Amino acid sequence: MRKANINITKNNKKRLSESRERADGTRRKFLSVVLKENRDGTDKYGNDGFVVEEVTREECETGIRGVFLGNWERLLAKVKEIKMEDSIPLRDNDLPF
């Protein structure tokens, strides 16, 4: 699980997409974002990566980068690798079905 904090005042309003009209007559607005990992791992503030606006392939090829919106961090601790010798062996008759 990841938690992100973004600054919504920085995003390019032209990148917002709008949903179809809902039954109650309202529309919702969405912004596509990309979560990128820090090159050097977790930073001194505990952030594991950053959030930027998604750009099209054409924009990326011309050097346009998504606007920096904020940071994200992992909420769950890294899972300990389980070794086969730590597992409990099952016998054929131990299965519940």
Secondary structure, 3 states (H helix, E strand, C coil): CEEEEECCCCCCHHHCEECCCCCCCCCCEECCEEEEECCCCCCCCCCCEEEEECCCHHHHHCCCCCCEEEEEEECCCCCCCCCHHHCCCCCHHHCCC
